[in-house]
């Protein structure tokens, strides 16, 4: 995308780089969860589908979960005024601002439309988009086509051999992105009260590097004999988000 935006015009070198990159990312064979090597394209596709259906799937709960039993242990509770600011009706200006804050170079979702289209055609589609998003916040229901997500697989290593060596990236539709931006903007003023001080990633004013330095300090001389017995756990959260 950066090459298309700031690089040279379409040329033989450009298309050669695209073809070379596409060839290097192509999956010719993969080892599935049963340690079987798949080489036929339909079987390779099936291996990825089975992996992510197991990872992301699950039976739908029909019974609501009552979280009130957690209140005695909750250390971070919002005031009534702060809670009220989170649930006030969404205004038209919020919807437009959310749409126009989405980077135009972001990959589109299954519908194929980027934010650049909505910005350029806002005088035509703006009213309908605004009503659709405001209806979601009013009813809590979202059209499944809007909620659809395209999962793109990015290799974690240079030569991946198993499905787990690919990182899934979700490409969402613009309306879905706008809804999340509105929610994030509403929560921005209360995040410091809801998120633990030890959580540094994805929080404004904090850096994930702080925890890296802290871990290095904690593990310095960790196995010295004069220290009491201890242990450390390395957890791989494949389904963290």
N, C-alpha and C positions, 0 to 999 in steps of 0.2 A: 504494500500500500504506500509506503514511503517512497519507493522507487517511482511508482505511478504519479505521485503527487509532486515530488521534487526532482526526480531524475530526468533522463533524456526521454525523447519521444519514442514511439514504437519503432524498434529497429531489430535487425537480426540478432544483435547481442542480447537485447531484452528478451526476445522469445527463446533464445538459447538458454538463458538463465532460468526462465520459467520452466522449460522442458526438463532441464537438468534437476531442478529442485523437485519437480513433480515425480520424476523417476526415482530420486533418492528417498522420497517419502512413501512410495508405493509398497504395500504389504504383499509379498509373494507367498509367505508361509508364516504360520503362527502356531504356538503350542497352547492348547486349550487347558481348562482347569483339570482335566483328567490326564494330563501329561501326554496327550496325543497330538502329533504334528499334523496340522491341516495345510494342504497345499492347493486344493481346488477352490477357486474363488467363492462359490456358494458356501462351502464348508468354513472358509475363513470368516465370512460374514456371520455365519451361524455361531461361531465361537465367540465373537464379540457380543452378539445379541444375548447369548446365554449368560455371559459374564455379567453384563449390566442389568439383565433382568433379575439375576440373583442379588446383585449389589444394591440396586435402586428399587426393586420391587417389594411387594409385601401386601398382606391382606388389609383391606380398608376397615378401619374401626367404625362401627355404627354407634357405639356407646361413648358419649362424651366423657372426658377426663376432668374430674374435679380437683383443681390445684390449690384449693384453700388450705389443705393440710400442710402446705409448704410455708404458709405465712409466718408461723412462729420462728422459722429459721431464716426468714428473709431479712437481710441487713440493709437492703437498698429499696426503699419504698417511696413512690412519688407522692407529692402533696395533691390535694384535690385540684388546685389551680393548674399544676403541671399536667395532671391527668386530663383535665378539661381541654387544655390546648392540643392534646393529641387527637381528640375525637370531634373537634369542631368541624362543621361541613367544609368540604374542599371547594375552593373558589375557582373560577375560570382562569384567573391570572396564575394560580398555582399550576394548573394543567399546562398552560402555554409555556410557562417558565421551565417546567420539567422537560417538555419536548425540545425546546431550544437549547437546553443545557446538555443534551446528548451529543457526543462527538460524532461528526458526520463520517469519520473514517472507521467507525465501529462496524463489525460484520453484521449484516442483516440476519433476521430470523427466518423461519420457514416461509413467511409470506414474500420474502425477497426485497422488501422496502427498507431503506435506511432512513435515518433521521433527516438526511438532506432532502428527500422527497417531501416529507411532511412540512419541513420549513419552507420549501419553495411553493408548495401547494396549500399553504395554510389558509389563505383567503377562501379557498374552495372546500377543503376538508376539515378546517379547524373546528367549526361548529359541531360536526358529527363526532369527531375525535373527543372533543371536550365532553359532550353528552355521554358518550360511551364510558369514559373514565369516571365521570361523576356518578353514573349509575352503578358502577362497581362499588364505589365507596358507600353508596346509599343502600344497596341490597346485599353486598357481599358475594355476588355471583359474577363469574367471569366466563365469557364464551370460550369453549375449549379450543377453538382455533387461535384465539389470542394467547391462551395459556400454553400453546404448543411450543416446544423447544427443540432446536436442532443441535445434537451433540456431535462436536467435532473432536477427533482424537489427535493429540499432539504427542509425538514421541518424547519420552523423558531421556532416552539414551540414543546414541548414534545408530546402533543396530539392534532395535528391539526384537525379542524373540517370543515373548509371552504377552498376553493381553494386559496384564498389570503394569507393563512398562510404557503404557500410553496414558497421558493425562487427558481426561475429558473436559472439554470447554463447551459450555452451554451458550448457544446463540439464540437469544430471545427476540421476540417481536418488539417493535418500538413502543407500542402501547403498554406492554408488560414492563419495559424499562422505565417508562414514564411513571407508572404506578409505584414502582420501587423507589424512584427518586423522590416522589412526594412523601412516601413513608419515611425515608431517610432524613429528609429535610425537617419533617415534623419531630423526629426523635433526636435530632442533632443537639438540641439544648438540654437533653436529659441523659445523654449517653454516659457522661462522667459519673452520674449517680447509679447507673444500672450495671456498668461494666467494672469488674474488679480492677484495682490498680495494677495487678500483676499481668493483666492482659494488655499487651502493647501493640499487637498487630491490628491494622485497619482502624485505628483510633486517632483522630487528629491530635497533634501535639505529642504523640508518643511514637517511639521507634522500635521495630522488632529487633533491631540490633542491640538494644539494651538487655534483652533477655539472653541473647547470645553471649554477651560479655559476662552476665551474671552466671550463666552455666559454666563458663570457663573458670570463673573464680571458685565456684562450688566444687568443681572436679579437680582443681589443682591440689595434688597430694591426697586425693580421695582414698587411696588404698594404703595409707600409712598404717603400720601395725599398732601404733600407740593410740589410734582413734578407736572408738567403740564400733561394733559391727554395724554395717549399713548396706544399703543396696540402691540401685538406680534402675528405673524402668524406661525403656525406649519404646514408645507406642506409635505404631503406624496407623493413623486414622484414615482409612481409605474412603470412608463415608462421612467425612467431617462436615461437609457443607451440603 
